[in-house]
Amino acid sequence: MPIVAQSTETTDWVSRFADEVIEESERRAPGKPVVVASGLSPSGPIHLGNLREVMTPHLVADEIRRRGHQVRHLISWDDYDRYRKVPDGIAGVDKKAWEEHIGKPLTSVPAPKGSSYPNWAEHFKAAMIESLAELGVEFDGISQTEQYTSGVYREQILHAIKHRGDIDAILDQYRTKKAPAKKQGQKPVDEAELEAAEGSGAAGEDDGSSGTAGYFPYKPYCGNCEKDLTTVTSYEDDSTELTYACTACGFSETVRLNEFNRGKLVWKVDWPMRWAYEGVVFEPSGVDHSSPGSSFQVGGQIVGIFGGKQPIGPMYAFVGISGMAKMSSSRGGVPTPADALKIMEPQLLRWLYARRRPNQSFKIAFDQEIQRLYDEWDKLDAKVADGSALPADVAAHARAVGTAAGDLRRTPRPLPYRTLASVADITAGHEDQALRILSELDPDQPLTTLDEARPRYDRAEAWINTHVPADQRTIVRDEPDAELLKSLDEQGRESLRLLLDGLAGHWSLDGLTHLVYGVPKVQAGFSADATPKELPPEIKTAQRSFFALLYHLLVGRDTGPRLPTLLLAVGQDRVRHLLGE
């Protein structure tokens, strides 16, 4: 059964937005399903920053479903946008060859070589659709190519052109204002804004062309080269006869717009048109869309021309990756949800988006930080289980582990991620060895099959194989370091004797943890059970020195996986051999 999170019992941001959206929907369209929306441009890999555009309305929509309301989460695939640039680092793509397609609709650009999909847009949509399914995101997808080329928006296009003077007047309020100076560290505008700004053809404006026909909020795609480098040269309102010329290939033609389906409204008009057409009540926008003169702000005025209202919704902050600049689909080489789901379970990824308010930026780490995140998640899981978690944390946890449709698949035995990663590192793909080690972690409840630790084990193994540099991988020594063993003083030899004497009686994860931390305590005359408060500061120094000695003797380095896990992985016989017994 799904967990129901009532707004009266929680204080999380999702519940508060759900309250507002339900109330606003009843005011605008009583008795009809609540409509929330996202927009994604498959101009390249759809990255983890784009995922916030989906997860924010998804979480709100799911809360509304939990309360028994009908809700539609629309994802508009902006696949009729122009191909703006060739991303870097895309397999099967020769940049020079694909540059010939710049200016065409994304659905008219060939997919990368080797792809099984018919075009560029479908290739990149597919990976995102698969990730959203794994994340439990329920949505209705809308292809803007299908909408425009089938004539669905014909009335809206003609209406916009009829009222182009009104639209131009709204836009002109912002054109006359001096652009604010860019602040130090300010983020660049996001993908959609860039595509609009650079995708407007000869006019060079993101809000429509101003050729000999005056302001025009519509861009035809050329009938010869398919590019949007076109300028409308004349238009007749009564007959809807439109003439355009292409600056890319020199082609020109005259068409009747009331039967012409090869073009689209410019971005700042297209977005509010869709709000009105779909009856969108809730849609978030990035920080770059919310500044004065940006598409969300201007759209709030233009939407009235189409008889609609601007959606309510938060401004959401950027999602970053540790050590990387702001993500951009058209630049390529950025982590996608599929990349994240290779190394983390869906619950953890959902939690990262659910626990932070939309206006709070956060980073997703693909480095060692993932181990700390998993530790934090497991602690929360335990607190929720024993009833000690705070209400907002309980709500975020509930939204992470499942949806209104039910719980996501969970790992039956969620062993610590850092332990699984260490085991995967040491065993290098040998599943029988991995099972042997993991079954010894808790002798009272031994693991009987690796499937009990999956899918978390597979995620940890993937992280080790793809994100840990080769020079940081763990390789256990084949033979003892005779020179180091011979150089040890009496204290060093005694520390090894104490460890070896205790191995058999402490052969479990908890037991070995107690043993390796206890040896320096016993050597200093304290009980192995003494707490840090009962010990002088020098004990920590002694422990670090002892750990470094063990690492050198076992793996030839100063550091490595947690020693208890490493000892289990190496096995008693081999440990004794390498430590000189």
N, C-alpha and C positions, 0 to 999 in steps of 0.2 A: 504493500500500500504506500502511495506517495505521502510524504510528510506535508501537512498543511500548515502554512505559516500565516496566521492572521495578523493583520496590521495592528490590532489592539494589543497583541502580545509581544511585538517587536518594535525596535526603533531604527531598523535599518533603512537605507535610502530607497531600496526597491519598494518596500511597502508604502512609503510616503508618496512615491510617484504613482504607484498603482491606485491609491486613493484619488489623486488628482485626475488621473486619466479616466477612470470610471466615471467620475463626476462630470468631467468635460465631455465625454462621449455621450452621456445621457442628455446633456444640454444641447449638443449639436445634432445627434442622430439617435433619439430615444428608441429603444427596442432593437437597434441594429448591432451587429458585432462590432466590438472595439477594433479600430485599425491602427496598428503601429507600423513603422517603416524603417528600412535601412536601404542604403544605396552602395553598391560596390562596382568598381571599374576593373574589369579583367584585362588591364593594359599590360600586365606582367604578373609575377607571383603575388598573390593576395596575402599580405603579411599580417603579423600579429598586431600592428597598429590598426589596420583595417578591421580586425576582429572586434575591436571595441565598438565600432559602428554597428555591429550585429549583436554583441552580447548585452549591451545596455538595453535596447528594446526587447531582446529575448527574455531577459530576467524579469522585466516589468510585465511582458505578455504572459509569461509563465505564472507569475503571481496572480494575475487576473484570472487565468484558467483555474488555478487552485481554488479560487473563490466561487467557481461555478459559472463564470461569465464566458460567452463566446468571444473569441478574439482572433484576428488575423494578423500575422506578422509578415508583411510584404518585404521581400528583398528585390529591389530593382537592380537588375544586372545592366549596367551602363555599357552594354556591348555595341551600341551604335555610336559611341564616342569616336573621335578621330584617333588614329594611331599616331601618337605624339613623338615618340622616340623609341629607339631600340634599347631595351634594358641590357645591362652588362651581365655577363656570366650565365647566359641561358644556353643550355646544351642543345645542340642541333640548330643553332642560329648563327649565320654569318652576318655580322653587323652591316657590312657594306651592301650585301644583297638585300637585306630586309629594310634598309633605309629607303629603298625604292617605293615602299608601301606607305611611307609617312603621309598622313593626310587622308587615308582611306578609313572607312569604318572598321572597327576591330574585327568584326565578323567577315570582312573581306580580305583580311591579312592571312597568309598561310600559317598553319601551325608549325612549330619547330619540327625539323626533320626527325623522323622516327615516331612522331606522335600518332596516335590512333584517332585523333579528333579532327573534324573537318576544317577548323580555322583557329586562329590565335585565341579568340575570346573563349571558345568552348574548351580549349586545352587548359586554360588557367581557371576557368569556372569549375571544371571537374574536380580538381584537387580540393578546392574550397568546399564544394558540396559534400565530398566524402568526409572531410574533417568536421563539418557541421553535423553530419549524421552521427559521427562518433561522439560528439559533444552533446548530443541530445537536443539540438536546436530544431524546432519545428517551424517551417516557414512556407510561404507561397512565393515561388520565384517568378519574376516577370522579366522577360527579355525585351529590352527597349528596341532592339532591331525588329523583333516581331511586331511590337506595338506600332512603330513608325511605318514599316514597309507594308503592313496589312491595312493601313488607313485608319486604325483605331483612333488616332489623335487628329484626324482631318478637321473636324469641327473646331477643336481647340486651336489648331494652327491658324485656320482662317479667322477665328475670333481674335487671336493675338495680333495678326496682321491688320485687321480692321481697327484695332485699338493701339496700333503701333505708336501713334502720337502720344497717347497717355503713358505707355510704357517708357517711351523716350524721355518724357518729362520727369518721370520718377528717377530714371537713371541719371538724368542731367543734374539732379540735386547733388549727386556724389561726384560727377565728373568735374564740377567746378570747384570742388574742395581740394585743397592742397593735400597730397598724400602725407600722412604722418611720418616723421623721421623714424627709421628703423632703429629700435633699441638694441643695445648690445645684448647678444645672446638670444634675440628674438627668433622664434622658429619661422621657417619659410612657410608659405601657404601650402595647403595639402594637395593631394593628387588631382582632385576634381577641379579645384581652383586653377591649378597650373594648366590642366588640359583645356579648360575654358579659355584661359588667357592666351595660350599658345595655339589654340585650335580654331581661331576665328578667321583664318584665311587672310586675304589681302588687306582687309580693314585693320587687322591687328588689334582689335578690341575684344574683350571677353563678353560684351553685352550686345553684340550685333554689329552689322556693317552699316556704313554711311556712304554708299556709292551714289551714282547719279539718280537713283530712285529714292534717295533720302534714307532715313533710318529704317532698317529692316531686321526684325528679330528672328530671321529664319535663314539657314544655310543649306542650299542644295548641294548634294554630292554630284560631281561631274558625271555626265552620261557617257563620257569617253574614258577618262582615266580613273574615275571613282573617287577622286580626291575632293576635299572641301575647300580648295583654294579658289573659291568662286566669289564673284561679286554680282549682286542683283543690279541690272542696269535699267529695268523698267518693270512696272507692275500696274495692272488695271484692276481696280477694285470690283467693278461690276462683273467682268468676265473671269476674274482671277487669273488672267493671262500674265505670266511671269517670264521675263527674259534674263538670263544670266550668262556670264562669260567666265571661263576658267583661265586663270593666270598661269597654271602649270602646263597645260597642253595647248591652249588657244582655242579650245572647243567652246562653242556657244549654242544655245538652243532656246526656243520659246515653248513653254508648257502651260497647261491649265492646272493651277494649284489645287482645284477642287477634285482632281483625279490623279495627282502626282504624289508619289510616295517615296521619293528618293532624296530625303533631306530631313533636317530636324531643327527644332527651336534651339536658340543659343542657350547656354547653361542657365543664366540668371532668369530666363523666362521659362525654360523647360522644367526646372525644379518646382516652382510654385504652381505651374500648370498641373503637375502630377499630384501635388497636395490636394488641389481642388477636385481633380478627376477621381482620385481614389478615396477621398474623404479621410485623409490621414489626421489622426488626433495627436499622435506622439511620435516624434522623430528627433533624435539627438543630432548635434552638429559639432564638428571639431572647432577648436579655438580659432582657427584661421577663417572659418566661415562666419564667425560671430563678431568680427570687428566692424566698425562703421564702413559701409559701402560694400561689404562682402555679400556673398550670394544669399545667406540666410537672412541677413538684415534687410536687404533690398527685396528679397522674395516675400517678406512679410507685408510689403506694400503692393507688390505686383499680384499676389494671390487674389486680392479683392477684385481685380479685373476679370478673373475667371469665376467669380462668385463663391470663392472659398475663404477659409481662414487658415492662418499660419498654425502649424502644429505647436503644441507645447513640447518642451523637451530641454534637457540640460546641454550645456556646452561641455564637451568631454575633452580631457587633457590627453597628451600624447602618451603612448606606451613605448618604452625604449628597451633596448637590449644592452646589457652591460658591455661597455667598451665600444659601442657603435653609435654613429650619428643617427639623426632622425631617419626613419624608414621611408622608402619610396618605392612603389611597385615598378615604376619605369626605370629606376636605377638598377634594379636587380640585386642579387647577392644578399638578400635580407631573409631572416627566418620567417617561415610561414607557420600557420597552425599545424600543418602536417609535420613540419620539422619538430615542433614542440611536442606533438603527440607521439613521436618516436621515442622520446626520452622521459615523458611524464604521462601519468594517467589522466584521463579526461577530468576527473574530480579535482585534481590539483589545478589544472588550467582554468576550469570554471571558477574555482575559489579565488584565484588571483584577480579576476575581473569582478567578482561579486563582493569581495570584502572592501574594496576601495570605492568611494563615491566617484561618480564620473569626472568631477572636476579635479580629482587628485591624480597626478601622474605617477606612474610606477614603472619599474624595469623588470623584465623577465631575464633571468640569468641562465645561460647555457654552460656556465663554468661550475666551479666547486660550490657556488652559492646554492645550487639546486639541492645539495644535500641538507643544507640548513633549512631551506624551505620545506623539504619533506619532514624534517624533525619537527618543525613548527606545526605542520599539518597533522602529524600523528599525535602531538600533544593536544591539539584542539579536538581531534577525534576522541581521545580518551576523556577529555573534560566533558564533551557532549554526552558520552556514554554514562559517566558517573553523575551527571547533573550539575556540575560545577561551572559550566561555561556561561558567559554573559549572554543576555537575550539576543543582542545584535550578532554575536559570534555564532550562536545557535542558528540564527536565520541564514547567515552566510554559508554555514556548513550544510544546511538543508538544501540550499539552492545549488551547492556544489555536487552533492551526492546523487541528486535526482531531479526530476521535473514532475509536472502534474501527471504525466503519463506513467511514471514509475521510476524506480531507482536505476542508475547506470550500473553496469557490471563492475563488481568490486573484486579485488584480490582476496581470496579466502583467508590466507595467512599473511597479512601486510607486515612483513619483516622490515626492519629499518632499511631505508634506501641506501644509506652509506655502507651498510653491511653487505647488501646484495651487490653493490657496485664493486666493493673490494673482492668479493668472491668471484665475480665475473672477470675482474682484472687478473686475478691470480690463476684462475683455471683456464683462461684463454679459450673459451668455447667448449671445453670438455664437460658435458652435462652430468656425467656420472660422478666426476670429482666435485662439481658444484653441489649436487645432491648430498654427497657424503659429508661435506662441510656443513651445509645448512641443517642437515639432520642432527648434527652434534651441537647446534646452538643451544637447544633446550632438550636435554636428555629425557625429561619427564613427558614432553610432547614432541617427539621427533617428527620432522617432516618426512612424509612417505613418498612424495612425488613432487617434482618441480612445478607441476600444474597448480599446487596449493599456493605457490609464491608468485604465480602469474596472474595478470600481465605485468605486475611491478618488476619482477625479475628481468623480463625481456626489455623493459624500459631502461633499467639500470645498466644492463649489458650493452644496449645501444648507445647509451651515454659514454660509457667507457670506450667503446670502439670508434666513436665519431667525434668526441669532444675532449678527450684526454690525449695530449701530445705523446708521441712514441717515447720520448725521453723521460716521460713521467709514468710510464707503465711499469708494473711491478714484475721483475724477473727474479725468482728465487735462485740463490746460488746452488750450483751443482756439488761443490766441495767446500769444506770448512776453510775459513780464512786463517790458515795456520800461523801466519806472521802476526796477525792481530791477536789471536789467542795466546801466543807465546809472549807478547808484550804486556799482557795484563798484569796489574799489581794484585796483591792479595785481596783487596777490597773488590776489584773487578771479578776475580775468580770466585769469591764468595757469593757475589750477587747471582752469578750463573748457577752455582750449586743450589742456592735457595730456590731459584726458579725451577730447575730440573727436578729437584726433590718434590716440588709441589704440583708438577704437571698432571700426574695421573689422578690425583684427588681433586683437581680443579678443572677438569676437561669439559668445560661448557663456556658459553660466552660470558655469563655472569661470573663464573668461577675464575676464569682466566683474567677477567678485568680486575677482580679482587686481588689476584695473585701478583700481576705485574705492577700494580700500584702499591702493593703491600711490601714488596721486597726492599725498596729503599727505606721504608718506615722501620722494618724489623732490623735492618743493618744499623739504623741510628738509635736503636734501643727502645723503640715504641711498638705498640701493638699494631698488627696489620689492619685492625678495625678502627684505628684512631681516625677521628674526623679532622678536616683541615683546620678547624678552630683550635684543636688540641696540639697542633704541630707547629714547629718554628718554620719561618719562610725558607730556610735552607733545604727543607725536604723537597720542595718543588724543583729546586735546582738539581738535586740528586736524582729525582725521578726523570727529569729531562735527559740527564747524562746516561742513565741506565737505558732509557728508551733508545737513545741514539746508538748505544753499543749494540743493542739487539738488532736494530735495523741494519747496521753495518754487517753484522754476522749473518743475517738472514738474506738480505737483498742488496748489500753493497752500497747503501745510500744512507743519508742522515735521517730521512723520513720515509713514510710509506703508508699503507692502509693502517687502520687501527690495529694495534698489536694483538689484542685478543682474537680478532678475526684473522689476522695474518697467521698466528700460531695454529689456529684450527685448520686453516687452509694448507699449511705446510705439512701438518700431521705430526703426531708425537715422535715417531721413529726418526723422521728426517730432522725435526727440531733438535733432538738429542745429538744426532750426528753432526749438524752444523754448529752446535754450541760446544762441541769438543768432548762429549761424553764417551 
